[in-house]
Amino acid sequence: MKKFLSRRIGCAAIAALIFLASAKNLPAAAMYGVWTSEAGVYAPVWVTKEANLFAKYGIQMQLIFIQGASLAAAALISGDAQIGFLSPQVVLTSTMNGLDLVMIGRMGNYIENHIYGRKGITSLKQIKSLAISRFGSSADFVGRVLVERAGLKPDTEVAFLQFGNQSNRLAALDTSRADAAIVTPPMTLQARKMGFPLLADGAKLAIPYSSNMMVVKRSYLGKNRDAVRNALKAMIEGVHFYKTNTEQTLKVISKYMKIQDREVLEENLRGYDFPLKPYPAKEYFELPMQEVGRKDPRVLKENPERFADSSLVKELDDSGFIDKLTREYGLKK
């Protein structure tokens, strides 16, 4: 824990932790949930909150933004937050270090990242630098996967540069401080509007992966299974709501991402395929296991059930809860 908190953090993150620390003694059905980036992959989380679906299932949910997955994980580990929306890499690394995190659901099906180059660059093989958010982030991880698939070596042939949020990464292209930047919808449309060429489209590769997992402490799950199940029920309905209530969804995305351009907002709806049955199966964190395994080969020998617990999703699936929602919202299975 001390290693997490010893890192430099921004004022917003400090304020968030102070806010969380003031609420240690929560009622059983009250939760603080942490999310870590202004990326559109978090849109169903925001929609679930704004549509009062957490409240529908008896959960008093307060969403807190903490920039940086490691710091958000620290909030979970300390008990200051009860649920996190984090990348699988954080869970794998934390668990191998003896910490108490487990993935209970996923918020993605495939790699959704795109790499854009500065004007004049036409191929990924031409780049010498890539703008990411932070080392160890999903952008860092996926960037390495896409760069390697182009036959380049991360760090030696392509420098990975930390620029923070996606707007900063695109600004780095605009000022030639980086040759390329990795972004996700809806910032993909913003990149195109700025005239940057698309160098790699992760979505077209159809590589199973979820950059956003629902994460809790395993010990918290053991003591509060009903509450966690209800939070998961809310999130599953939130995905259904996201898919079928376009106008409300666009308003929520606009609020959280501070974007007014409707065309950019609609890019979010086109850019993600959120699962109706969010099993956190191994195939969705297989690539992160391979990446983490380069530095810590122990992870490759672990039973995937050490990192993910699918039992809650299975309970809801077997009970007919998810299929009933799908029928009610007029979606196809």
BELDALIN-V968349 format. One record per run of one state. SS is the DSSP state (hx for helix, st for strand, lp for the rest). FROM is the first residue (numbers start at 1). TO is the last residue. Records with the same first field share a line. If there is no record, write none. Layout:
BEGIN
SS=FROM-TO  FROM-TO
END
This chain:
BEGIN
lp=1-1  6-10  22-29  36-39  51-52  57-59  66-68  79-82  87-87  97-100  107-109  111-113  118-123  127-128  133-137  150-153  155-157  163-165  175-179  184-186  194-196  206-207  209-212  224-224  245-245  258-261  272-281  285-285  296-296  302-303  307-307  309-310  319-320  329-333
hx=2-5  11-21  40-50  53-56  69-78  88-96  124-126  138-149  166-174  187-193  202-205  218-223  225-244  246-257  262-271  282-284  286-295  297-301  304-306  311-318  321-328
st=30-35  60-65  83-86  101-106  110-110  114-117  129-132  154-154  158-162  180-183  197-201  208-208  213-217  308-308
END
